[in-house]
Amino acid sequence: MLAYLKDILCKVGLHSWQNCECTQCGKIRYTEHVWQGCKCTQCGKTRDTGHTVAGVNCSICGELNYAGKQAMKICSGNYSEQDEALNKLIKQKKDERDAASKFIMKHIFNKARENPHMERREFEDNVQDTLINLCKLLKANGLSSTENLIEIYRELAKCDNGNYALIGITILNIPQGIEKFKELCTPCEVKRMFLRVRRYGKRNATIYQILGENPNDEIIRLFIDDLQYIQEVEQLEIVKDVLIRSAVKSHPILEKALKLPISDDPKYKEGQSLRRKHVRDVLAIINDRMK
């Protein structure tokens, strides 16, 4: 009889509330929840605020937290969503940025491992936009992100057309990033990275200095070819100095370069003529020192 009476009371709206839950019928109301972060300790209801910030999954409810949701947008959203998510993440605390970075890194690694032999266009379509945003996020963390950048570089280097030049460009833009990168990588890795950066069209004095520390034939040929493009005096001086210091290796390659015909096409003639002039200048110094 008592149970029947309680049932009647609840049906007419006279619940016996204890916080958010009726002790008579178990009904849950929208108010009076007892929140522990994102989850009510009494009824188990969850909300989209109050998640834990460690990692990208909330340790209370298991759902993606704020950092995780922004990272997901960077991995799978459209351009406007990616930009918005990136800007929001950059404004978060470092531990949230770190957690989001690891989530995005895992996404990129999975894509690269699914198809390590993807064509360059496939890489650009499936990975590059996400990688660009990840590099911006890691740059916001400064020098502490160097190890993450190296991990990405080593993974993408296994992919035939993985554009890890973006990693090198990011490191160049982090104060003391080059020094840390060289400390943690082998000379071969350093050379491979910045050769790729140069191949993707980036030229500056720092890149020439790095590549010129222990140049092989490939780097010497690259430097000789670049003599037709370099406009800045500092870069030109670095390149010429490397060629002169590497006389044993560079001399025969310079001799061959001097014999290359100059195009009649005005588009190329000026640059090739300039290269020949610089080659002559370098050879004159080398020959004089070899006497």
Stockholm file with secondary structure:
# STOCKHOLM 1.0

chainA/1-291         MLAYLKDILCKVGLHSWQNCECTQCGKIRYTEHVWQGCKCTQCGKTRDTGHTVAGVNCSICGELNYAGKQAMKICSGNYSEQDEALNKLIKQKKDERDAASKFIMKHIFNKARENPHMERREFEDNVQDTLINLCKLLKANGLSSTENLIEIYRELAKCDNGNYALIGITILNIPQGIEKFKELCTPCEVKRMFLRVRRYGKRNATIYQILGENPNDEIIRLFIDDLQYIQEVEQLEIVKDVLIRSAVKSHPILEKALKLPISDDPKYKEGQSLRRKHVRDVLAIINDRMK
#=GR chainA/1-291 SS CHHHHHHHHHHTTCCCEETTEETTTCCBCSSCCCEETTEETTTCCBCSSSCCCSSSBCTTTCSBCHHHHHHHHHHHSCHHHHHHHHHHHHTSCHHHHHHHHHHHHHHHHHHHHHCTTCCHHHHIIIIIHHHHHHHHHHHHTGGGGHHHHHHHHHHHTTSTTCCTHHHHHHHHTSTTHHHHHHHHSCHHHHHHHHHHHHHTTCCCHHHHHHHTSSCCHHHHHHHHHHTTTCCCHHHHHHHHHHHHHTHHHHHHHHHHHHTSCCCSSHHHHHHHHHHHHHHHHHHHHHHHHHC
#=GC SS_cons         CHHHHHHHHHHTTCCCEETTEETTTCCBCSSCCCEETTEETTTCCBCSSSCCCSSSBCTTTCSBCHHHHHHHHHHHSCHHHHHHHHHHHHTSCHHHHHHHHHHHHHHHHHHHHHCTTCCHHHHIIIIIHHHHHHHHHHHHTGGGGHHHHHHHHHHHTTSTTCCTHHHHHHHHTSTTHHHHHHHHSCHHHHHHHHHHHHHTTCCCHHHHHHHTSSCCHHHHHHHHHHTTTCCCHHHHHHHHHHHHHTHHHHHHHHHHHHTSCCCSSHHHHHHHHHHHHHHHHHHHHHHHHHC
//
